[in-house]
Amino acid sequence: MNVEAAVRVCPVLYNNDDVLCVKSNTYNNTIQLGNIQSFPVHYALPSDCTQSALFSTTITPLINYLFEGCDVSVVTFGQSGTGKSYTLLGPGLNCTLSEIEYGIIPRFLREVFTNVCQNSERNYIIHITWTQICGENVQDLLGTGSVECTSVSEAFELLQTGLSNITPQCAHTLFTITLEQQWVVDNIIQHKISTASFVDLSSSEKTLVIDSNGMTQAIPVDTGLLTLQRCIWALSDPCISMCNINNVVPYNQSALTMLLKDSFGGRAKTVLICCVSPLLSDFMETFYTLQFAMRAQMIKNFVTVNSYTTCEIMYDNTDLFGLQFAANQLFKLVSNAEYLFKNLILNSSLSKSQMEQISQWLTLKQECKDCISESSEPHRSLEIIEEEIENSCSSESEESEVIYEEDTQTTVQHLEELMQNFCVKTDNLVSATNSKCNTLVITKESCNSSSNSEYHLKGARGRRGSIHSVEELIPVVSMDSDCKIVEGTPFEQNETVLKNKPELNYETKRKMLKQIYKEIEGCEKQMNELETMIDMKENLMQQLVKHKNTKSCARDKLKQIYQKLQNDQYVAHSKLLQAKSENNQYMEQKYYTEMCGISQKLHETELIKDFTENSTKKIIDLENSVRNSKKQLEKLKKHKQKEERRKTNFENDLRWHQKRSDHSSNSLKSDTSKCNSNSGTKLDVQASSDHKHLNSKCNNKSYHHISNEDAENLKHEIKELRKTRNFLLEQICKMDPKLHSTKLLSDVDEHKLLQCEEAIEAIDMAIEYKNQLICNCASLSAYNPEREDKVDKILMQQFMKLNINEIRILLKKYFEKVIDLRSISKKLEQQVLQAESQNEDLRCRIQDLSHTLQRVRLETERRILVQQQQHEDKLQLMMHHLVNNKNPENDCFMSHVVESSKQTALAFQVSQRTAKHVDKGSLIARFTRYARHETVPRQLQAAITPPQAKVTRQKNKLIIQQSSK
Ligand SMILES: Nc1ncnc2c1ncn2[C@@H]1O[C@H](COP(=O)(O)OP(=O)(O)OP(=O)(O)O)[C@@H](O)[C@H]1O
């Protein structure tokens, strides 16, 4: 934050008939000196500005800063008798009696204590110090150093004490209020410590000296002020780098500047109040004071919040804060001592008795520690400190090392066990997930129970198939003649791209590929833009380096001009005073006009000097910017490469998908035709293969035999079942073209489809069972009461009681419930798909938006760079003229240079502002457009609406209700 400057014009006595030359314009906060020169300041305060008005405009904001934890600083500066002390304290010793004229300090104290009283949630501690600085001596005005204050009256008493101790005329004074705040959040103590300092500088009168170049210079009489002036001049140099601030700024050359380090170029929020006299006879002093204010305003401070937290606490009682803190400190000390002792023991330079003492100490310490860890928790932070010491300590006693090692070993073992468990669980989870993803549950049982691969080919929407699309399901698993599972079709065995990856469907992959194309395109555009910009920046840097000499020549020349003008002004001022004393009005007017003219030129010279300032900072900035751009470019390159790799993978995947879907549609066609024409032959083949398969399974096992007649009957039943099954398959096949053309089935068709699929599975089970009966291994799946658990037994007993009709009804009900459940799950899947696709759309938009944002940012940067280039070209031209002009202080030339420099600078600034404005505007428009788009959250809401089915439990029943929304 910049230092803020306020200029207060002091009132003039009525009987003073001197001419007034200072006007304070409160509307635009400028101070007009003479007829020509005006100084812009943060606060222009007129001569009738009251103490209260001054406080509320310039100081009140600082109170907030102080309570936020920032340091604040108020410094008064000016000629003798212009009201510096009056501004800070009020009218002399009795300031505490006349409230209207209270100065800043008493008002500030009152505000601070009012705030403190109003906020009872925090614990406040206020300390006050007051010192005076005479030359290099710093003296305490209160006699007791820092004093804790608990009320305004106590603070005012201290004010009185301090005032009576001030040495008049010779000293600067420094009054400080330190505010400490403590409060607790989640058992952690929060602290803020901030200081408000009020500095009353001694009068800034100047004396004339002749410098090494033989030039006359006006410098402050007080050495502290002289150093302060140097510091402020150095700090306001636009080329100063914050890294070497301490080397460049001569803070350590006086006690005053050491104390004011935080106020100027430091971490405080500073308000400089410059008090000036409006009288013409004080013109020069006023001019210097205003110049000082101008310089100070250019200084940047780094205002920081001074806050920190301390240990965990267990109790609400605020009195325990101190104890807690002290205890923690002691524990840290003890830990450090322990570490030291252990090292001493290892060094073995101790006597026997010393060794014994230390070992006793260590034992006692361990006992204490055990007590604490058993009885209370609040010292956890201590354990952390000890751990840190132990870890960093390389040479400890053997004993402690052993203990440590044992602990570590058990911990490591434990960790390893945990890791192993975790790995096993993860593997299980992964394989479970994979098998789910692969859709066909790859177990022998499932192969046996529904051994018709034809069904998988056609049905495709089997019990577990509804989540996945046709392409993914079809050839994932096939079976060889020995009923072994062979993973993958020939396609898959050739293509390894998608192995070990969760399957994404074709559409998603296509969309993702589109996004990747966009991303690559965006990257390329940004990279081109960045490359152009890097070239431009490097050119500009070269140009700045090339013209550095011209600028420094111009600067030297301007310095000379400036000094000459200063001398002229001083001479004119002396002549003016002489003319005044001789009461020669004509000469008085002449010298006054001359002085005004010189001030104008001084002002102009200063302005031009600003333009000639060293280009080093600009070059450094540009260098940094080039480095950043190059880094950005590198990042983009890597990102592009990554995206290109992804692109290749996705393209391969999609090609493979395409092939696979072609293959599956061919299979589907051939299977459908087989199903329609050859169902009879197919059945026989199927039945005989079933038998063969089951016979091989039942080898070497003895089961009871069934008669031939029964076997024939069973075969007949199987034949009938197969007919029904084939009929159902035909129904499904009829629906397939519908599904292919519309992608969606009506509710009735959907229900029918589910019924068919479920019925086919039931029939398959029945066929399986009957086959087992024929092969005499039905006992495999028959009910065996021995094997069932208690609940199953009870259930079976209930089933046994049911007659055949009841069982049929029950089965029917279960069948319907299964259908309902499947239909609900399918709807849910559709919702998920919808949500996913919307999510995809949103991701696309975000991607577009971020590309636009990047592009706009780069375009803006480039535009600014072009302007900067033009600005530098023009400046260079002017500097060239300035250096080569024989008579640069010539009126017209200087004014011309100032005017053109201002214009180019203005053009540059305007372009910067416009660029920012336009880009911001266009971006806002874009964002708004997207935001408007997003006001259709109903779609999304629909997608994420919870399942429209209600599942409840009642005694032995599970009730599933589907709402028809
Ligand atoms: N704005 C003001 N309103 C009323 N009186 C003022 C004002 N400014 C200054 N004075 C009066 O002018 C006199 C000089 O002021 P003060 O002592 O504050 O000046 P100073 O700048 O501190 O001088 P020095 O540097 O010599 O200490 C005091 O009597 C003070 O009351």
The ligand as an SDF file (V2000), in Angstrom:
LIG
                    3D

 31 33  0  0  0  0  0  0  0  0999 V2000
   -4.9060   24.0430   12.9760 N   0  0  0  0  0  0  0  0  0  0  0  0
   -4.6870   24.7830   14.0720 C   0  0  0  0  0  0  0  0  0  0  0  0
   -5.7150   25.2700   14.7450 N   0  0  0  0  0  0  0  0  0  0  0  0
   -5.5090   26.0120   15.8450 C   0  0  0  0  0  0  0  0  0  0  0  0
   -4.2980   26.3070   16.3390 N   0  0  0  0  0  0  0  0  0  0  0  0
   -3.2260   25.8370   15.7200 C   0  0  0  0  0  0  0  0  0  0  0  0
   -3.3690   25.0420   14.5460 C   0  0  0  0  0  0  0  0  0  0  0  0
   -2.1230   24.6930   14.1120 N   0  0  0  0  0  0  0  0  0  0  0  0
   -1.2780   25.2510   14.9800 C   0  0  0  0  0  0  0  0  0  0  0  0
   -1.9250   25.9050   15.9200 N   0  0  0  0  0  0  0  0  0  0  0  0
   -1.3120   26.6310   17.0340 C   0  0  0  0  0  0  0  0  0  0  0  0
   -0.0530   27.0850   16.5720 O   0  0  0  0  0  0  0  0  0  0  0  0
    0.9120   26.9700   17.5850 C   0  0  0  0  0  0  0  0  0  0  0  0
    2.1070   26.1550   17.0950 C   0  0  0  0  0  0  0  0  0  0  0  0
    1.6870   24.8590   16.8840 O   0  0  0  0  0  0  0  0  0  0  0  0
    2.5690   23.6020   17.2280 P   0  0  0  0  0  0  0  0  0  0  0  0
    3.3760   23.8010   18.4320 O   0  0  0  0  0  0  0  0  0  0  0  0
    1.7090   22.4420   17.1340 O   0  0  0  0  0  0  0  0  0  0  0  0
    3.5300   23.6500   15.9760 O   0  0  0  0  0  0  0  0  0  0  0  0
    4.7080   22.6840   15.6310 P   0  0  0  0  0  0  0  0  0  0  0  0
    4.6570   22.4650   14.1890 O   0  0  0  0  0  0  0  0  0  0  0  0
    4.6350   21.4920   16.4710 O   0  0  0  0  0  0  0  0  0  0  0  0
    5.9660   23.5460   16.0030 O   0  0  0  0  0  0  0  0  0  0  0  0
    7.4440   23.0390   16.3960 P   0  0  0  0  0  0  0  0  0  0  0  0
    7.9630   22.2280   15.2750 O   0  0  0  0  0  0  0  0  0  0  0  0
    8.1810   24.2930   16.5930 O   0  0  0  0  0  0  0  0  0  0  0  0
    7.2360   22.2460   17.6570 O   0  0  0  0  0  0  0  0  0  0  0  0
    0.2290   26.3360   18.7610 C   0  0  0  0  0  0  0  0  0  0  0  0
   -0.1020   27.2960   19.7170 O   0  0  0  0  0  0  0  0  0  0  0  0
   -1.0150   25.7250   18.1880 C   0  0  0  0  0  0  0  0  0  0  0  0
   -2.0430   25.7570   19.1360 O   0  0  0  0  0  0  0  0  0  0  0  0
  1  2  1  0
  2  3  1  0
  2  7  2  0
  3  4  2  0
  4  5  1  0
  5  6  2  0
  6  7  1  0
  6 10  1  0
  7  8  1  0
  8  9  2  0
  9 10  1  0
 10 11  1  0
 11 12  1  0
 11 30  1  0
 12 13  1  0
 13 14  1  0
 13 28  1  0
 14 15  1  0
 15 16  1  0
 16 17  2  0
 16 18  1  0
 16 19  1  0
 19 20  1  0
 20 21  2  0
 20 22  1  0
 20 23  1  0
 23 24  1  0
 24 25  2  0
 24 26  1  0
 24 27  1  0
 28 29  1  0
 28 30  1  0
 30 31  1  0
M  END
$$$$
